[in-house]
Amino acid sequence: MSFVELNRYFVPIAKDVEPIFEFLRFWEHKPPGWLDWSDLRQHRRVVLLAEASSGKSAEFRNQAEKLSAEGRAAFCLAIEELADQGFEAALDGRDAKGFKQWCDGASEGWCFLESVDEARLNRKNFETALKRFN
């Protein structure tokens, strides 16, 4: 199935501040202060929170594919596989080759870690996955 670009916007969430979403039903453009994917890719680390089955994994894979198509190093890894197998083993064959090439260079790269909620459901250790990612 093909990916459908939704052109989503993301709201930065600050500690102890509840975001207000009510005005969005009348908004046709990007709300002030909100971010899109190009904004998110400017940050070194981003945590994207959304409900289960809201399309996060598909969005991550799509972003990795877009970056790869631009000739940039981008990898999408499942937390479950990362916890069980380690970084390189969690990559598919094409990504593993691209990862080795990227490691030999000095260019910037992007890693999308997906499925934290599924990993928790299957009792995979998130800390172990992060250690293996490191």
N, C-alpha and C positions, 0 to 999 in steps of 0.2 A: 504494500500500500504506500502511496506517495505521501510525503509530508505536506501539510497545509500550513503555510506561513500565516500566523495569526497577528504578527506585529504587536506582541504583548509589551506592556509597560510594567515596570517594577517600582514599588515604593520602598525607599530606604526606611528602615524601622529603627528608631532610637530606643535606648533603654528607658523604661518607665514612661513611654509616651505612646498612647494608643492612636494609631492612624485613623483618619476619617475618610471613609469611602463613599459616603452618601451622595456627594456632589457629582460623582463620576457618571451617573446615569444620564446627566445632561451634557457631559463633556465629549466633544468630538475629536479633540486633539490630545497630544501628550500633556498631561497635567504638569504644572511647574514643579520642579524638584524631583520628578519621577525619572526613571532611567529606562533605556532600551538596551538591547544586546550590545550595541556598539559602545555604550557607556559602561556596561558591566565589564567588557573585555579590557577596559583601561585600568581596572583594579587588579592588584596582585592576588587577592583572595576575595571570593564572594560566596556567601551562603544563600542559596535560594530556597525559600520555604514556601510550600504550597500544599494543598490537600493531596492525599493519595489519589492516583489516577487522574491528575489534572494535566498530565502531559509533560512533566519535567524531563523524563528520560528521553522522550522524542525530541524535545527542544535541545537537550544537551547533545544528542547524536547529530542533529541538524547543524548546530553551531560548529561542532568538530568537523563535520563534512564541509561546511562553508569555508572554514579556515584552511583546511587541507587543500581545497580547490584553489585557494589564493596562494598556495605554495608555503603555507605556514604549518608548523608542527602543532598538531592538535590530537588529543587522545581522549576517548571516552571509556571509562572503566566502571564496572559494577563493583560496589563495595563488597558484596558477598564473595566474588571471585578474588578480589584483592586480599581479603581477610584469609581466604583458604589457600591461595596459590602464590601470592606475591605479585609485584607490579608487572614484570615482563610476561609472566605466564597468563595474566589476566587479559593481555592484549590479543586481538586476533592476528592472524599471520601478516596481513598487510600493515597493520599498525606496529607490530613488533619490528618489522624491517624499517619503517619510518622512525621508530623510536631510537634504534641503533644509529641511524644516520644523524638524527637530531643530537644525540649524546656526543657525537664526534665533532659537532659544530659549536657555534656560540650564539645561535639565534634564540629568540624568545619562543616559548612554547606554552600551550594551554592544556590543562588536564581537567576534564569534567568527571567528577565522581558522582555516580548516580545510585539511586535505589537505597537510600538509608533506611526508609520505612520497610522495604522488603527484607533488608538485611536484619533488621531488628526482629521482624516476624519469624525469621528463620534462625534466630539466636546466633547471629554472626557478631563478632566483637568489633565494634567500630574503632576502638583504640588500636587493636591489632592491625586493622586495615590501614589506619593512618601511619602507624610505625612502618609498615611495609611500603607504603607510598613514599615516606620520607627517604 
